[in-house]
Amino acid sequence: MKALAAFAVVSDGIARYQAAGTRVRFLTLTDGEGSMTVPELYAAWGRFRQRMRRRELLDDYALAVEVGSRLHLHACVTGRFIDQARELVPHAEAAGFGRIADIRAVPPLAVADTLAGYITRSEKSSDALQLARYLTKSTAQELRDRGATRVRPLRVSREWEGGGLTEGWARVKREWYGETEGRWEVVHASKFRPELERLSRMRLLAAPRSLEAAAHELLAA
């Protein structure tokens, strides 16, 4: 569920920024020594963000942390063009990240009126999909094992056009579910069979035994 909500939040943000003529880029920063805790990674991000904002290079963002042998921070960001060699790597190192840093343009994505519209355009929203996968790849326990005291799988800036996970969850419920006797239940599952099957191929959802099981899995996650 959190991955689907994140996919909605990031996709909608990317599409709305681009519709307004704002470029969106996909940024990756890494723990150079392999010893960072999650709080240290976020502290480095705070320093990096301040440095880039002082130079008017970074505005809004949506980010997720990938847990592996070392931590990686991935973000969709807006702002001016950032030269990788002259600006990105030096500022990343100065903030406490390693030398491995990457930034690239996010492909164009048209605004969709519904979540299903973004799912069917998933081949054009691979960066939103990638951020959502990092949420499912790194469990809350893995983040706690690396020092996280407050688990926030997706972090967005205050002005991010797509809102936050709360808005993403509300959108999923509004479009796919209905409330019966105070409980959220599947009411539109059959309408979204192609999207549920695509979610399985996108690895945001385990291969469902049935359409209803898939929809309930999303609701419970």
N, C-alpha and C positions, 0 to 999 in steps of 0.2 A: 504494500500500500504506500509506504513512504517513497519507494522508488517511482511509482506511477505519479504520485503527487509532485515529486521533484521534477519529473519529466514534463509535467504540465506547466509548472512554474518557470522552468528554464526555457522551454520551447516558446511559451507566450512572451517572455521577456525578450528573447532574441528577436522574434518576429516583430514585436512592437517597436523596439529600438530601430531595427532596419527599415521599417515602414516610415519612420520619422527621419530617415537619412543618417542615423548614427551607426557607425561601424562597431561590430562586436568581435572580440578576439578570444581565443582559447589559450589560457596561460597555464604552464606547469612549473612548479618550483619544488625542489627536493631537499631532503636532509643530507647534507654533504658527508657528515661523519657517520651516519647511521645510528646515532645515539640519542636523537631528539625524542622528547616526550610530546604528547599532543599539545599540552599547554605551551611548551616551548615553541612548537611549530606555529601556533596561533599568535604567540608574542612576536615571532619573526615576521609573520604576515602583517601584524599591526605596524611594525617599524617600516616594512617595505611599502605598505600602503601610504603611510605618512610621507615617506621620501618621494614617492611617485606623485602624490597629490600636490605637494609643494611645487613640483615642477610641471603641474597641470598635465600629467601623462595618464592618470587613472581617475575614473569617476565611479561608476557603479559596478557591482560584481555579484555573482552567485558562485559559491565555492563548496567543494567537498574534499574530504581527506581520504586518501587511499593508504591502507595499512598493508605493508609487505615486510621484506627484510629491512627496509627503511621507509620512512614516511614520505608521502608525496602530497602536495597540495595542488588541486586542479581548480581552475576558475574560468568562468566566462566573464569578461570585463569590457567596459566601454572606456573611451578616452582617446587621446591622440596616439599616433603611430609611435611605437617603442622599438628602437633599433636593438636587436638582440645582443650584438657584441658590445656596442658603445654604451648602452643604457641598461638593458635588462640584467645581464650577468653581473656587472659591477654593483648595481643597487641591490640585487638579490644577495650577493656575498656580504655586502656591508650590513644588510639586515639580519644576517645569520644563516642564510640558506647556503647550499652548495653551489658549485659552478654549473651543474647541470640544470639549465633553465631553458624553456622553450615558449615561444608565442607565435601564433599563426591566426590568419583570418578565419572567421566562421562563415561558411557558405550561406547564400541568401535563403531565407525561409519566410514564406508568406504567412500572414496572420490567419489563423483558423478560428471559426466561431465556436467550435466544439473541441473537446479533448480528442474525440475520435478522429477529427480532421488532422491533428498533429500526429496521431499514431499512424495514420495511413501515409503521412509524409515523412515517416521516420528515416527514410534514406537521405532526406535533405536536412534532418535535424540530428545528425550523428553526434554532435557535440553535446546536445542536451541529453541524448541517450547515454553517452559515455559518463557524464556526471551522475546520472541516475544509477548506472551500474556500479559506480564506486560506492554508492550508498548501500547497495545490497552486498557488495563484496566485503565491506568493513562492518562487522557487527558491533553492536553497542559494547559487548564484552571485550572485543579486541581493542576498541578505543579506550576502555577503562584500563585494560592491561598495559596500555602505553601512557597511562597517567591522566586520562580525561576524567574530570570530576563532574562535568556537566556535558552530557552527550547531545550535541546538536548536529545531526547528520548533514544538514544543508544550511549554510549561512548565506544570507543575502544582505546587501546594503539597504539602507532605509528607503532609498528611492528606486530600487530594482523594479522594473515595469511589470514583472510577472507576479509580484507579491512574494509571500513566503509559503512554507509548508502548510500552514493553517488554511490559507486561501486555496492552495492546491487540493487539499483534502476536501474542503467544502465544495470545490468544483466537481471532483469525482463523485461525491455523494449526490450533488444536485443533478448531474447528468445521467448517472448510472443507477442510482438507488432511490428508494422512497422510504418514508418513515411510517411505521405501523405500530401503534400502541407503544410509542416511545422507543422503539428499536428500529435501527436501520436495516432494511432488508432489500434483497435484489428485486427490482421491479422491471428493469429494462434489459435483462441479461441477453435474451434472444436477439435483441436489436443489435448487439455488439459482438456477435459471433466472429466476424472477420477480424475485429480489433483484438479480441481475446486471443485468437490464434496467432495474430501478429506479435502480440506481447510475449507469447511463448517463444516465438522465433527470435525476438529481440533479447531474450533471456532476462526479462523483467518479471516473468511469471513461469513457474514450473509447468511442464506439460500437463494440462488438466485431464482428470478422468472424465469430467463432464463439464458442460458449460456452466452449470450452476455451481459446481465445485470450484471452478476457476474464479467466478465472480465472488463467491464467499471467501476464497483465499485472499483476494484483494481487500475485501472489507475487514478481514480479521488481522491482516498483517500490520 
